Amino acid sequence: MVSIPKVVGVVSCGFLLGFGLSNAVSAADDMSMDQSEGKGGQVDQKEMTLRAQGVHTIQGHVMRVEYGEYVVKEKDGKEVRVHTDKTTQMMGQVKKGDRIVVKVDDQNHALSMLVQ
């Protein structure tokens, strides 16, 4: 007979493995989208669809976190306030000083947030 702690251990390992792989796939997808922009201005269909919907990407360092809002400093020095809620897909524990990639809508509501 299989003990309950072994079953719980196997199930939790499976969950963590699946979660880790989904983050890896998402990160690879983000990287491929970023690389597609560097090919002479050509952008893939997925990126064009997102842009048409008002979705764009913000990359930078987290300067501060205030009540579910993140202040991100971009490469050009511009600070952007990004709003999050329970619908935001968080990929990693975000804290001050982290480098992040955020997909936001036209009102700077974060759709997804990835710690790099």
Backbone atoms as SQL, in Angstrom:
CREATE TABLE atoms (id INTEGER PRIMARY KEY, chain TEXT, resi INTEGER, resn TEXT, atom TEXT, x REAL, y REAL, z REAL);
INSERT INTO atoms VALUES
  (1, 'A', 1, 'MET', 'N', 0.835, -1.179, 0.000),
  (2, 'A', 1, 'MET', 'CA', 0.000, 0.000, 0.000),
  (3, 'A', 1, 'MET', 'C', 0.883, 1.247, 0.000),
  (4, 'A', 2, 'VAL', 'N', 0.461, 2.249, -0.747),
  (5, 'A', 2, 'VAL', 'CA', 1.213, 3.493, -0.881),
  (6, 'A', 2, 'VAL', 'C', 0.788, 4.445, 0.228),
  (7, 'A', 3, 'SER', 'N', 1.774, 5.043, 0.859),
  (8, 'A', 3, 'SER', 'CA', 1.449, 5.953, 1.960),
  (9, 'A', 3, 'SER', 'C', 0.972, 7.311, 1.422),
  (10, 'A', 4, 'ILE', 'N', 0.154, 7.967, 2.203),
  (11, 'A', 4, 'ILE', 'CA', -0.407, 9.259, 1.816),
  (12, 'A', 4, 'ILE', 'C', 0.687, 10.314, 1.620),
  (13, 'A', 5, 'PRO', 'N', 1.711, 10.397, 2.485),
  (14, 'A', 5, 'PRO', 'CA', 2.758, 11.399, 2.251),
  (15, 'A', 5, 'PRO', 'C', 3.467, 11.220, 0.908),
  (16, 'A', 6, 'LYS', 'N', 3.647, 9.966, 0.451),
  (17, 'A', 6, 'LYS', 'CA', 4.281, 9.739, -0.850),
  (18, 'A', 6, 'LYS', 'C', 3.391, 10.249, -1.975),
  (19, 'A', 7, 'VAL', 'N', 2.094, 9.974, -1.879),
  (20, 'A', 7, 'VAL', 'CA', 1.160, 10.426, -2.903),
  (21, 'A', 7, 'VAL', 'C', 1.134, 11.948, -2.955),
  (22, 'A', 8, 'VAL', 'N', 1.073, 12.591, -1.794),
  (23, 'A', 8, 'VAL', 'CA', 1.064, 14.053, -1.738),
  (24, 'A', 8, 'VAL', 'C', 2.368, 14.600, -2.319),
  (25, 'A', 9, 'GLY', 'N', 3.477, 13.968, -2.015),
  (26, 'A', 9, 'GLY', 'CA', 4.771, 14.408, -2.536),
  (27, 'A', 9, 'GLY', 'C', 4.844, 14.314, -4.052),
  (28, 'A', 10, 'VAL', 'N', 4.375, 13.212, -4.609),
  (29, 'A', 10, 'VAL', 'CA', 4.397, 13.024, -6.061),
  (30, 'A', 10, 'VAL', 'C', 3.479, 14.033, -6.745),
  (31, 'A', 11, 'VAL', 'N', 2.280, 14.224, -6.201),
  (32, 'A', 11, 'VAL', 'CA', 1.335, 15.171, -6.791),
  (33, 'A', 11, 'VAL', 'C', 1.887, 16.594, -6.728),
  (34, 'A', 12, 'SER', 'N', 2.464, 16.982, -5.603),
  (35, 'A', 12, 'SER', 'CA', 2.995, 18.340, -5.489),
  (36, 'A', 12, 'SER', 'C', 4.206, 18.543, -6.411),
  (37, 'A', 13, 'CYS', 'N', 5.040, 17.538, -6.571),
  (38, 'A', 13, 'CYS', 'CA', 6.168, 17.654, -7.504),
  (39, 'A', 13, 'CYS', 'C', 5.663, 17.823, -8.932),
  (40, 'A', 14, 'GLY', 'N', 4.632, 17.074, -9.278),
  (41, 'A', 14, 'GLY', 'CA', 4.038, 17.203, -10.608),
  (42, 'A', 14, 'GLY', 'C', 3.486, 18.596, -10.838),
  (43, 'A', 15, 'PHE', 'N', 2.811, 19.133, -9.831),
  (44, 'A', 15, 'PHE', 'CA', 2.261, 20.492, -9.933),
  (45, 'A', 15, 'PHE', 'C', 3.379, 21.511, -10.126),
  (46, 'A', 16, 'LEU', 'N', 4.428, 21.425, -9.327),
  (47, 'A', 16, 'LEU', 'CA', 5.532, 22.374, -9.439),
  (48, 'A', 16, 'LEU', 'C', 6.241, 22.262, -10.780),
  (49, 'A', 17, 'LEU', 'N', 6.416, 21.053, -11.277),
  (50, 'A', 17, 'LEU', 'CA', 7.044, 20.852, -12.578),
  (51, 'A', 17, 'LEU', 'C', 6.192, 21.480, -13.671),
  (52, 'A', 18, 'GLY', 'N', 4.892, 21.248, -13.631),
  (53, 'A', 18, 'GLY', 'CA', 3.991, 21.834, -14.625),
  (54, 'A', 18, 'GLY', 'C', 3.990, 23.346, -14.559),
  (55, 'A', 19, 'PHE', 'N', 3.981, 23.897, -13.357),
  (56, 'A', 19, 'PHE', 'CA', 3.998, 25.351, -13.186),
  (57, 'A', 19, 'PHE', 'C', 5.300, 25.929, -13.722),
  (58, 'A', 20, 'GLY', 'N', 6.404, 25.282, -13.437),
  (59, 'A', 20, 'GLY', 'CA', 7.705, 25.751, -13.920),
  (60, 'A', 20, 'GLY', 'C', 7.799, 25.714, -15.433),
  (61, 'A', 21, 'LEU', 'N', 7.268, 24.669, -16.045),
  (62, 'A', 21, 'LEU', 'CA', 7.294, 24.564, -17.500),
  (63, 'A', 21, 'LEU', 'C', 6.410, 25.617, -18.149),
  (64, 'A', 22, 'SER', 'N', 5.267, 25.915, -17.528),
  (65, 'A', 22, 'SER', 'CA', 4.395, 26.938, -18.105),
  (66, 'A', 22, 'SER', 'C', 5.072, 28.304, -18.053),
  (67, 'A', 23, 'ASN', 'N', 5.822, 28.579, -16.997),
  (68, 'A', 23, 'ASN', 'CA', 6.566, 29.844, -16.919),
  (69, 'A', 23, 'ASN', 'C', 7.663, 29.890, -17.972),
  (70, 'A', 24, 'ALA', 'N', 8.326, 28.763, -18.198),
  (71, 'A', 24, 'ALA', 'CA', 9.396, 28.710, -19.190),
  (72, 'A', 24, 'ALA', 'C', 8.839, 28.948, -20.595),
  (73, 'A', 25, 'VAL', 'N', 7.697, 28.346, -20.892),
  (74, 'A', 25, 'VAL', 'CA', 7.067, 28.539, -22.197),
  (75, 'A', 25, 'VAL', 'C', 6.654, 29.987, -22.377),
  (76, 'A', 26, 'SER', 'N', 6.083, 30.576, -21.333),
  (77, 'A', 26, 'SER', 'CA', 5.654, 31.971, -21.404),
  (78, 'A', 26, 'SER', 'C', 6.851, 32.895, -21.599),
  (79, 'A', 27, 'ALA', 'N', 7.935, 32.632, -20.892),
  (80, 'A', 27, 'ALA', 'CA', 9.139, 33.456, -21.026),
  (81, 'A', 27, 'ALA', 'C', 9.724, 33.312, -22.426),
  (82, 'A', 28, 'ALA', 'N', 9.723, 32.098, -22.958),
  (83, 'A', 28, 'ALA', 'CA', 10.224, 31.883, -24.313),
  (84, 'A', 28, 'ALA', 'C', 9.356, 32.610, -25.326),
  (85, 'A', 29, 'ASP', 'N', 8.055, 32.608, -25.111),
  (86, 'A', 29, 'ASP', 'CA', 7.133, 33.320, -25.988),
  (87, 'A', 29, 'ASP', 'C', 7.415, 34.815, -25.956),
  (88, 'A', 30, 'ASP', 'N', 7.636, 35.367, -24.754),
  (89, 'A', 30, 'ASP', 'CA', 7.955, 36.790, -24.624),
  (90, 'A', 30, 'ASP', 'C', 9.260, 37.115, -25.337),
  (91, 'A', 31, 'MET', 'N', 10.260, 36.232, -25.211),
  (92, 'A', 31, 'MET', 'CA', 11.542, 36.466, -25.858),
  (93, 'A', 31, 'MET', 'C', 11.386, 36.435, -27.369),
  (94, 'A', 32, 'SER', 'N', 10.589, 35.492, -27.887),
  (95, 'A', 32, 'SER', 'CA', 10.414, 35.404, -29.331),
  (96, 'A', 32, 'SER', 'C', 9.684, 36.638, -29.850),
  (97, 'A', 33, 'MET', 'N', 8.742, 37.181, -29.053),
  (98, 'A', 33, 'MET', 'CA', 8.042, 38.389, -29.468),
  (99, 'A', 33, 'MET', 'C', 9.012, 39.563, -29.505),
  (100, 'A', 34, 'ASP', 'N', 9.902, 39.652, -28.526),
  (101, 'A', 34, 'ASP', 'CA', 10.877, 40.734, -28.494),
  (102, 'A', 34, 'ASP', 'C', 11.846, 40.624, -29.663),
  (103, 'A', 35, 'GLN', 'N', 12.252, 39.408, -30.012),
  (104, 'A', 35, 'GLN', 'CA', 13.180, 39.204, -31.109),
  (105, 'A', 35, 'GLN', 'C', 12.528, 39.495, -32.447),
  (106, 'A', 36, 'SER', 'N', 11.226, 39.235, -32.562),
  (107, 'A', 36, 'SER', 'CA', 10.549, 39.464, -33.834),
  (108, 'A', 36, 'SER', 'C', 10.557, 40.939, -34.202),
  (109, 'A', 37, 'GLU', 'N', 10.599, 41.824, -33.213),
  (110, 'A', 37, 'GLU', 'CA', 10.612, 43.253, -33.487),
  (111, 'A', 37, 'GLU', 'C', 11.959, 43.700, -34.029),
  (112, 'A', 38, 'GLY', 'N', 13.029, 42.965, -33.755),
  (113, 'A', 38, 'GLY', 'CA', 14.363, 43.357, -34.171),
  (114, 'A', 38, 'GLY', 'C', 14.707, 42.948, -35.582),
  (115, 'A', 39, 'LYS', 'N', 13.832, 42.334, -36.347),
  (116, 'A', 39, 'LYS', 'CA', 14.117, 41.846, -37.690),
  (117, 'A', 39, 'LYS', 'C', 13.632, 42.854, -38.724),
  (118, 'A', 40, 'GLY', 'N', 14.297, 43.975, -38.786),
  (119, 'A', 40, 'GLY', 'CA', 13.965, 44.955, -39.789),
  (120, 'A', 40, 'GLY', 'C', 12.576, 45.545, -39.648),
  (121, 'A', 41, 'GLY', 'N', 12.068, 45.614, -38.427),
  (122, 'A', 41, 'GLY', 'CA', 10.758, 46.193, -38.206),
  (123, 'A', 41, 'GLY', 'C', 9.615, 45.222, -38.423),
  (124, 'A', 42, 'GLN', 'N', 9.903, 43.982, -38.787),
  (125, 'A', 42, 'GLN', 'CA', 8.842, 42.999, -38.977),
  (126, 'A', 42, 'GLN', 'C', 8.344, 42.521, -37.627),
  (127, 'A', 43, 'VAL', 'N', 7.029, 42.394, -37.514),
  (128, 'A', 43, 'VAL', 'CA', 6.414, 41.963, -36.273),
  (129, 'A', 43, 'VAL', 'C', 5.485, 40.803, -36.599),
  (130, 'A', 44, 'ASP', 'N', 5.477, 39.764, -35.743),
  (131, 'A', 44, 'ASP', 'CA', 4.612, 38.615, -36.022),
  (132, 'A', 44, 'ASP', 'C', 3.131, 38.956, -35.827),
  (133, 'A', 45, 'GLN', 'N', 2.273, 38.054, -36.288),
  (134, 'A', 45, 'GLN', 'CA', 0.830, 38.281, -36.269),
  (135, 'A', 45, 'GLN', 'C', 0.302, 38.472, -34.848),
  (136, 'A', 46, 'LYS', 'N', 0.802, 37.685, -33.891),
  (137, 'A', 46, 'LYS', 'CA', 0.337, 37.783, -32.508),
  (138, 'A', 46, 'LYS', 'C', 0.623, 39.171, -31.939),
  (139, 'A', 47, 'GLU', 'N', 1.815, 39.679, -32.183),
  (140, 'A', 47, 'GLU', 'CA', 2.189, 41.001, -31.687),
  (141, 'A', 47, 'GLU', 'C', 1.332, 42.087, -32.330),
  (142, 'A', 48, 'MET', 'N', 1.051, 41.948, -33.626),
  (143, 'A', 48, 'MET', 'CA', 0.212, 42.934, -34.314),
  (144, 'A', 48, 'MET', 'C', -1.203, 42.935, -33.740),
  (145, 'A', 49, 'THR', 'N', -1.722, 41.753, -33.418),
  (146, 'A', 49, 'THR', 'CA', -3.058, 41.654, -32.828),
  (147, 'A', 49, 'THR', 'C', -3.091, 42.329, -31.468),
  (148, 'A', 50, 'LEU', 'N', -2.073, 42.072, -30.645),
  (149, 'A', 50, 'LEU', 'CA', -2.005, 42.690, -29.320),
  (150, 'A', 50, 'LEU', 'C', -1.907, 44.209, -29.426),
  (151, 'A', 51, 'ARG', 'N', -1.111, 44.691, -30.350),
  (152, 'A', 51, 'ARG', 'CA', -0.971, 46.142, -30.518),
  (153, 'A', 51, 'ARG', 'C', -2.289, 46.766, -30.956),
  (154, 'A', 52, 'ALA', 'N', -3.016, 46.062, -31.828),
  (155, 'A', 52, 'ALA', 'CA', -4.310, 46.574, -32.289),
  (156, 'A', 52, 'ALA', 'C', -5.304, 46.659, -31.133),
  (157, 'A', 53, 'GLN', 'N', -5.152, 45.791, -30.146),
  (158, 'A', 53, 'GLN', 'CA', -6.030, 45.792, -28.979),
  (159, 'A', 53, 'GLN', 'C', -5.550, 46.788, -27.921),
  (160, 'A', 54, 'GLY', 'N', -4.487, 47.515, -28.191),
  (161, 'A', 54, 'GLY', 'CA', -3.977, 48.497, -27.236),
  (162, 'A', 54, 'GLY', 'C', -3.024, 47.908, -26.211),
  (163, 'A', 55, 'VAL', 'N', -2.528, 46.695, -26.440),
  (164, 'A', 55, 'VAL', 'CA', -1.605, 46.044, -25.504),
  (165, 'A', 55, 'VAL', 'C', -0.172, 46.334, -25.934),
  (166, 'A', 56, 'HIS', 'N', 0.653, 46.748, -24.986),
  (167, 'A', 56, 'HIS', 'CA', 2.069, 46.947, -25.267),
  (168, 'A', 56, 'HIS', 'C', 2.907, 46.441, -24.103),
  (169, 'A', 57, 'THR', 'N', 4.212, 46.395, -24.305),
  (170, 'A', 57, 'THR', 'CA', 5.134, 45.834, -23.316),
  (171, 'A', 57, 'THR', 'C', 5.957, 46.938, -22.670),
  (172, 'A', 58, 'ILE', 'N', 6.086, 46.839, -21.357),
  (173, 'A', 58, 'ILE', 'CA', 6.943, 47.742, -20.586),
  (174, 'A', 58, 'ILE', 'C', 8.034, 46.888, -19.950),
  (175, 'A', 59, 'GLN', 'N', 9.286, 47.305, -20.107),
  (176, 'A', 59, 'GLN', 'CA', 10.409, 46.608, -19.489),
  (177, 'A', 59, 'GLN', 'C', 11.173, 47.593, -18.630),
  (178, 'A', 60, 'GLY', 'N', 11.580, 47.146, -17.458),
  (179, 'A', 60, 'GLY', 'CA', 12.360, 48.018, -16.601),
  (180, 'A', 60, 'GLY', 'C', 12.519, 47.450, -15.210),
  (181, 'A', 61, 'HIS', 'N', 12.960, 48.309, -14.290),
  (182, 'A', 61, 'HIS', 'CA', 13.194, 47.915, -12.908),
  (183, 'A', 61, 'HIS', 'C', 12.091, 48.469, -12.011),
  (184, 'A', 62, 'VAL', 'N', 11.678, 47.665, -11.035),
  (185, 'A', 62, 'VAL', 'CA', 10.652, 48.092, -10.084),
  (186, 'A', 62, 'VAL', 'C', 11.284, 49.071, -9.109),
  (187, 'A', 63, 'MET', 'N', 10.757, 50.290, -9.089),
  (188, 'A', 63, 'MET', 'CA', 11.270, 51.317, -8.190),
  (189, 'A', 63, 'MET', 'C', 10.575, 51.245, -6.833),
  (190, 'A', 64, 'ARG', 'N', 9.256, 51.013, -6.871),
  (191, 'A', 64, 'ARG', 'CA', 8.501, 50.877, -5.621),
  (192, 'A', 64, 'ARG', 'C', 7.170, 50.198, -5.905),
  (193, 'A', 65, 'VAL', 'N', 6.602, 49.656, -4.825),
  (194, 'A', 65, 'VAL', 'CA', 5.303, 48.989, -4.885),
  (195, 'A', 65, 'VAL', 'C', 4.382, 49.720, -3.917),
  (196, 'A', 66, 'GLU', 'N', 3.221, 50.162, -4.423),
  (197, 'A', 66, 'GLU', 'CA', 2.287, 50.929, -3.607),
  (198, 'A', 66, 'GLU', 'C', 0.875, 50.409, -3.814),
  (199, 'A', 67, 'TYR', 'N', 0.349, 49.659, -2.875),
  (200, 'A', 67, 'TYR', 'CA', -1.054, 49.234, -2.874),
  (201, 'A', 67, 'TYR', 'C', -1.488, 48.605, -4.195),
  (202, 'A', 68, 'GLY', 'N', -0.775, 47.602, -4.651),
  (203, 'A', 68, 'GLY', 'CA', -1.149, 46.919, -5.883),
  (204, 'A', 68, 'GLY', 'C', -0.731, 47.650, -7.143),
  (205, 'A', 69, 'GLU', 'N', 0.040, 48.696, -7.003),
  (206, 'A', 69, 'GLU', 'CA', 0.575, 49.414, -8.150),
  (207, 'A', 69, 'GLU', 'C', 2.098, 49.337, -8.109),
  (208, 'A', 70, 'TYR', 'N', 2.674, 49.168, -9.270),
  (209, 'A', 70, 'TYR', 'CA', 4.120, 49.056, -9.380),
  (210, 'A', 70, 'TYR', 'C', 4.625, 50.247, -10.180),
  (211, 'A', 71, 'VAL', 'N', 5.675, 50.899, -9.688),
  (212, 'A', 71, 'VAL', 'CA', 6.298, 51.979, -10.426),
  (213, 'A', 71, 'VAL', 'C', 7.547, 51.385, -11.072),
  (214, 'A', 72, 'VAL', 'N', 7.554, 51.405, -12.413),
  (215, 'A', 72, 'VAL', 'CA', 8.615, 50.778, -13.192),
  (216, 'A', 72, 'VAL', 'C', 9.413, 51.871, -13.899),
  (217, 'A', 73, 'LYS', 'N', 10.734, 51.806, -13.752),
  (218, 'A', 73, 'LYS', 'CA', 11.610, 52.763, -14.431),
  (219, 'A', 73, 'LYS', 'C', 12.154, 52.091, -15.684),
  (220, 'A', 74, 'GLU', 'N', 11.787, 52.657, -16.834),
  (221, 'A', 74, 'GLU', 'CA', 12.225, 52.108, -18.112),
  (222, 'A', 74, 'GLU', 'C', 13.657, 52.509, -18.417),
  (223, 'A', 75, 'LYS', 'N', 14.208, 51.926, -19.491),
  (224, 'A', 75, 'LYS', 'CA', 15.593, 52.187, -19.873),
  (225, 'A', 75, 'LYS', 'C', 15.870, 53.671, -20.114),
  (226, 'A', 76, 'ASP', 'N', 14.885, 54.372, -20.658),
  (227, 'A', 76, 'ASP', 'CA', 15.069, 55.785, -20.971),
  (228, 'A', 76, 'ASP', 'C', 14.909, 56.694, -19.748),
  (229, 'A', 77, 'GLY', 'N', 14.675, 56.095, -18.560),
  (230, 'A', 77, 'GLY', 'CA', 14.553, 56.858, -17.321),
  (231, 'A', 77, 'GLY', 'C', 13.127, 57.246, -16.966),
  (232, 'A', 78, 'LYS', 'N', 12.201, 56.987, -17.869),
  (233, 'A', 78, 'LYS', 'CA', 10.800, 57.328, -17.636),
  (234, 'A', 78, 'LYS', 'C', 10.192, 56.369, -16.621),
  (235, 'A', 79, 'GLU', 'N', 9.473, 56.917, -15.632),
  (236, 'A', 79, 'GLU', 'CA', 8.792, 56.085, -14.642),
  (237, 'A', 79, 'GLU', 'C', 7.339, 55.900, -15.059),
  (238, 'A', 80, 'VAL', 'N', 6.881, 54.639, -15.030),
  (239, 'A', 80, 'VAL', 'CA', 5.525, 54.300, -15.431),
  (240, 'A', 80, 'VAL', 'C', 4.840, 53.600, -14.261),
  (241, 'A', 81, 'ARG', 'N', 3.625, 54.023, -13.945),
  (242, 'A', 81, 'ARG', 'CA', 2.834, 53.390, -12.885),
  (243, 'A', 81, 'ARG', 'C', 1.954, 52.327, -13.541),
  (244, 'A', 82, 'VAL', 'N', 2.068, 51.080, -13.041),
  (245, 'A', 82, 'VAL', 'CA', 1.328, 49.955, -13.595),
  (246, 'A', 82, 'VAL', 'C', 0.362, 49.442, -12.530),
  (247, 'A', 83, 'HIS', 'N', -0.907, 49.318, -12.894),
  (248, 'A', 83, 'HIS', 'CA', -1.941, 48.850, -11.975),
  (249, 'A', 83, 'HIS', 'C', -2.102, 47.336, -12.097),
  (250, 'A', 84, 'THR', 'N', -2.272, 46.648, -10.970),
  (251, 'A', 84, 'THR', 'CA', -2.519, 45.204, -10.975),
  (252, 'A', 84, 'THR', 'C', -3.775, 44.900, -10.169),
  (253, 'A', 85, 'ASP', 'N', -4.344, 43.745, -10.442),
  (254, 'A', 85, 'ASP', 'CA', -5.451, 43.231, -9.643),
  (255, 'A', 85, 'ASP', 'C', -5.431, 41.707, -9.737),
  (256, 'A', 86, 'LYS', 'N', -6.488, 41.057, -9.300),
  (257, 'A', 86, 'LYS', 'CA', -6.494, 39.596, -9.266),
  (258, 'A', 86, 'LYS', 'C', -6.516, 38.971, -10.654),
  (259, 'A', 87, 'THR', 'N', -6.799, 39.760, -11.699),
  (260, 'A', 87, 'THR', 'CA', -6.783, 39.218, -13.056),
  (261, 'A', 87, 'THR', 'C', -5.387, 39.252, -13.681),
  (262, 'A', 88, 'THR', 'N', -4.454, 39.956, -13.072),
  (263, 'A', 88, 'THR', 'CA', -3.090, 40.048, -13.593),
  (264, 'A', 88, 'THR', 'C', -2.383, 38.710, -13.408),
  (265, 'A', 89, 'GLN', 'N', -1.801, 38.197, -14.489),
  (266, 'A', 89, 'GLN', 'CA', -1.054, 36.943, -14.430),
  (267, 'A', 89, 'GLN', 'C', 0.360, 37.250, -13.946),
  (268, 'A', 90, 'MET', 'N', 0.653, 36.846, -12.705),
  (269, 'A', 90, 'MET', 'CA', 1.956, 37.111, -12.099),
  (270, 'A', 90, 'MET', 'C', 2.857, 35.887, -12.304),
  (271, 'A', 91, 'MET', 'N', 4.051, 36.119, -12.841),
  (272, 'A', 91, 'MET', 'CA', 5.004, 35.040, -13.062),
  (273, 'A', 91, 'MET', 'C', 6.265, 35.349, -12.272),
  (274, 'A', 92, 'GLY', 'N', 6.231, 34.948, -11.011),
  (275, 'A', 92, 'GLY', 'CA', 7.328, 35.221, -10.101),
  (276, 'A', 92, 'GLY', 'C', 6.904, 36.193, -9.020),
  (277, 'A', 93, 'GLN', 'N', 7.682, 36.243, -7.957),
  (278, 'A', 93, 'GLN', 'CA', 7.437, 37.152, -6.831),
  (279, 'A', 93, 'GLN', 'C', 8.107, 38.480, -7.162),
  (280, 'A', 94, 'VAL', 'N', 7.332, 39.527, -7.378),
  (281, 'A', 94, 'VAL', 'CA', 7.859, 40.825, -7.787),
  (282, 'A', 94, 'VAL', 'C', 8.127, 41.682, -6.559),
  (283, 'A', 95, 'LYS', 'N', 9.346, 42.252, -6.503),
  (284, 'A', 95, 'LYS', 'CA', 9.702, 43.131, -5.393),
  (285, 'A', 95, 'LYS', 'C', 10.573, 44.272, -5.914),
  (286, 'A', 96, 'LYS', 'N', 10.787, 45.261, -5.081),
  (287, 'A', 96, 'LYS', 'CA', 11.583, 46.432, -5.441),
  (288, 'A', 96, 'LYS', 'C', 12.965, 46.001, -5.938),
  (289, 'A', 97, 'GLY', 'N', 13.387, 46.600, -7.048),
  (290, 'A', 97, 'GLY', 'CA', 14.696, 46.307, -7.614),
  (291, 'A', 97, 'GLY', 'C', 14.688, 45.244, -8.691),
  (292, 'A', 98, 'ASP', 'N', 13.610, 44.467, -8.811),
  (293, 'A', 98, 'ASP', 'CA', 13.526, 43.414, -9.826),
  (294, 'A', 98, 'ASP', 'C', 13.418, 44.007, -11.221),
  (295, 'A', 99, 'ARG', 'N', 13.999, 43.308, -12.193),
  (296, 'A', 99, 'ARG', 'CA', 13.791, 43.650, -13.600),
  (297, 'A', 99, 'ARG', 'C', 12.570, 42.865, -14.058),
  (298, 'A', 100, 'ILE', 'N', 11.599, 43.565, -14.655),
  (299, 'A', 100, 'ILE', 'CA', 10.361, 42.906, -15.055),
  (300, 'A', 100, 'ILE', 'C', 9.973, 43.275, -16.487),
  (301, 'A', 101, 'VAL', 'N', 9.141, 42.409, -17.048),
  (302, 'A', 101, 'VAL', 'CA', 8.511, 42.644, -18.340),
  (303, 'A', 101, 'VAL', 'C', 7.022, 42.588, -18.081),
  (304, 'A', 102, 'VAL', 'N', 6.304, 43.658, -18.442),
  (305, 'A', 102, 'VAL', 'CA', 4.879, 43.761, -18.162),
  (306, 'A', 102, 'VAL', 'C', 4.122, 44.019, -19.454),
  (307, 'A', 103, 'LYS', 'N', 3.099, 43.222, -19.697),
  (308, 'A', 103, 'LYS', 'CA', 2.184, 43.472, -20.810),
  (309, 'A', 103, 'LYS', 'C', 1.016, 44.249, -20.228),
  (310, 'A', 104, 'VAL', 'N', 0.768, 45.451, -20.766),
  (311, 'A', 104, 'VAL', 'CA', -0.269, 46.321, -20.230),
  (312, 'A', 104, 'VAL', 'C', -1.239, 46.733, -21.339),
  (313, 'A', 105, 'ASP', 'N', -2.463, 47.087, -20.924),
  (314, 'A', 105, 'ASP', 'CA', -3.428, 47.617, -21.875),
  (315, 'A', 105, 'ASP', 'C', -3.227, 49.129, -22.005),
  (316, 'A', 106, 'ASP', 'N', -4.116, 49.789, -22.724),
  (317, 'A', 106, 'ASP', 'CA', -3.935, 51.219, -22.969),
  (318, 'A', 106, 'ASP', 'C', -4.150, 52.099, -21.738),
  (319, 'A', 107, 'GLN', 'N', -4.655, 51.518, -20.624),
  (320, 'A', 107, 'GLN', 'CA', -4.789, 52.268, -19.372),
  (321, 'A', 107, 'GLN', 'C', -3.729, 51.865, -18.337),
  (322, 'A', 108, 'ASN', 'N', -2.665, 51.194, -18.796),
  (323, 'A', 108, 'ASN', 'CA', -1.573, 50.708, -17.950),
  (324, 'A', 108, 'ASN', 'C', -2.032, 49.714, -16.898),
  (325, 'A', 109, 'HIS', 'N', -3.065, 48.942, -17.195),
  (326, 'A', 109, 'HIS', 'CA', -3.458, 47.820, -16.343),
  (327, 'A', 109, 'HIS', 'C', -2.640, 46.616, -16.794),
  (328, 'A', 110, 'ALA', 'N', -1.943, 45.997, -15.834),
  (329, 'A', 110, 'ALA', 'CA', -1.068, 44.869, -16.167),
  (330, 'A', 110, 'ALA', 'C', -1.891, 43.622, -16.476),
  (331, 'A', 111, 'LEU', 'N', -1.666, 43.049, -17.660),
  (332, 'A', 111, 'LEU', 'CA', -2.289, 41.792, -18.036),
  (333, 'A', 111, 'LEU', 'C', -1.403, 40.631, -17.570),
  (334, 'A', 112, 'SER', 'N', -0.084, 40.815, -17.708),
  (335, 'A', 112, 'SER', 'CA', 0.861, 39.815, -17.203),
  (336, 'A', 112, 'SER', 'C', 2.127, 40.527, -16.748),
  (337, 'A', 113, 'MET', 'N', 2.795, 39.911, -15.766),
  (338, 'A', 113, 'MET', 'CA', 4.015, 40.481, -15.198),
  (339, 'A', 113, 'MET', 'C', 4.997, 39.338, -14.983),
  (340, 'A', 114, 'LEU', 'N', 6.195, 39.469, -15.583),
  (341, 'A', 114, 'LEU', 'CA', 7.212, 38.429, -15.526),
  (342, 'A', 114, 'LEU', 'C', 8.485, 39.005, -14.918),
  (343, 'A', 115, 'VAL', 'N', 9.010, 38.335, -13.898),
  (344, 'A', 115, 'VAL', 'CA', 10.282, 38.722, -13.291),
  (345, 'A', 115, 'VAL', 'C', 11.391, 38.091, -14.114),
  (346, 'A', 116, 'GLN', 'N', 12.385, 38.892, -14.509),
  (347, 'A', 116, 'GLN', 'CA', 13.502, 38.355, -15.298),
  (348, 'A', 116, 'GLN', 'C', 14.699, 38.118, -14.437);
